[in-house]
């Protein structure tokens, strides 16, 4: 089943985000290589492709996992959480309708 994972950045997390980004991306690339990643990306803090020093408010991932517990375990192991980028991570079942 698909799951939506939303990490919410703490205030002033841009430097920590940039430092942890390679490890964060490696996990996403592993999901993609397994065919389990539908989409992933950051949520800019301003209406811009590159928000610069304004940074991001969080990230959104939609990926396939065996169940909610597996999705939660994967989310809880995110390098952004370990590095203190995220203040909160939410995981919800997601029913893909389109496309």
C-alpha positions as MATLAB code, in Angstrom:
seq = 'XXXXXXXXXXXXXXXXXXXXXXXXXXXXXXXXXXXXXXXXXXXXXXXXXXXXXXXXXXXXXXXXXXXXXXXXXXXXXXXXXXXXXXXXXXXXXXXXXXX';
ca = [
       0.000    0.000    0.000;
       1.051    3.600   -0.527;
       1.833    5.907    2.405;
       2.230    9.676    2.585;
       5.030   10.809    4.861;
       5.307   14.482    5.789;
       8.247   15.780    7.768;
       7.858   19.246    9.268;
      11.054   21.273    9.590;
      11.936   22.988   12.849;
      12.779   26.691   12.667;
      16.205   27.530   11.219;
      16.870   23.985   10.021;
      18.361   24.847    6.622;
      22.010   24.212    7.551;
      21.172   20.863    9.187;
      19.027   19.970    6.158;
      21.871   20.672    3.746;
      24.306   18.611    5.808;
      21.995   15.576    6.096;
      20.700   15.783    2.497;
      23.063   13.195    0.905;
      22.032   10.494    3.405;
      18.359   11.474    3.074;
      18.526   11.251   -0.735;
      20.327    7.898   -0.634;
      17.369    6.336    1.201;
      14.936    7.802   -1.318;
      17.052    6.561   -4.218;
      16.993    3.069   -2.700;
      13.174    3.172   -2.597;
      13.117    4.396   -6.208;
      15.446    1.592   -7.313;
      13.015   -0.891   -5.750;
      10.096    0.714   -7.625;
       8.468    1.802   -4.349;
       8.781    5.599   -4.607;
       5.907    7.532   -6.187;
       7.171   11.057   -5.386;
       9.385   12.951   -2.988;
      10.438   16.520   -2.499;
      10.853   19.468   -0.189;
       8.190   22.072    0.614;
       9.698   25.536   -0.019;
       8.992   28.150    2.644;
       8.228   30.700   -0.077;
       6.648   30.517   -3.518;
       9.883   29.817   -5.379;
      11.595   26.813   -6.958;
      14.746   27.758   -5.005;
      13.757   29.444   -1.739;
      17.352   30.378   -0.916;
      17.852   31.317    2.740;
      14.080   31.118    3.390;
      14.563   27.354    3.305;
      11.818   24.791    3.565;
       8.870   24.005    5.802;
       9.249   20.260    5.398;
       9.225   17.382    2.938;
       6.665   15.064    1.385;
       7.246   11.447    0.376;
       4.726    9.033   -1.123;
       6.076    5.498   -1.117;
       4.957    1.901   -0.949;
       5.388   -0.165    2.208;
       4.000   -3.473    3.470;
       1.964   -1.750    6.170;
       1.686    1.352    8.329;
       4.203    0.033   10.866;
       6.818   -0.447    8.124;
       6.166    3.046    6.756;
       6.450    4.519   10.265;
       9.697    2.627   10.930;
      11.177    3.883    7.652;
      10.118    7.457    8.450;
      11.526    7.237   11.974;
      14.946    6.310   10.545;
      15.162    9.362    8.256;
      18.517   11.173    8.511;
      16.632   14.484    8.630;
      14.942   13.359   11.842;
      18.239   12.199   13.323;
      19.924   15.505   12.363;
      17.177   17.549   14.001;
      15.787   18.952   10.748;
      12.290   17.644   11.409;
      10.339   18.621   14.488;
       7.566   16.187   13.556;
       6.934   13.378   11.092;
       3.430   12.218   10.177;
       2.584    9.047    8.251;
      -0.787    8.303    6.665;
      -2.125    5.540    4.422;
      -2.520    6.968    0.917;
      -4.888    5.716   -1.735;
      -3.533    6.542   -5.177;
      -6.349    7.505   -7.553;
      -4.648    9.555  -10.286;
      -2.737    9.306  -12.475;
];
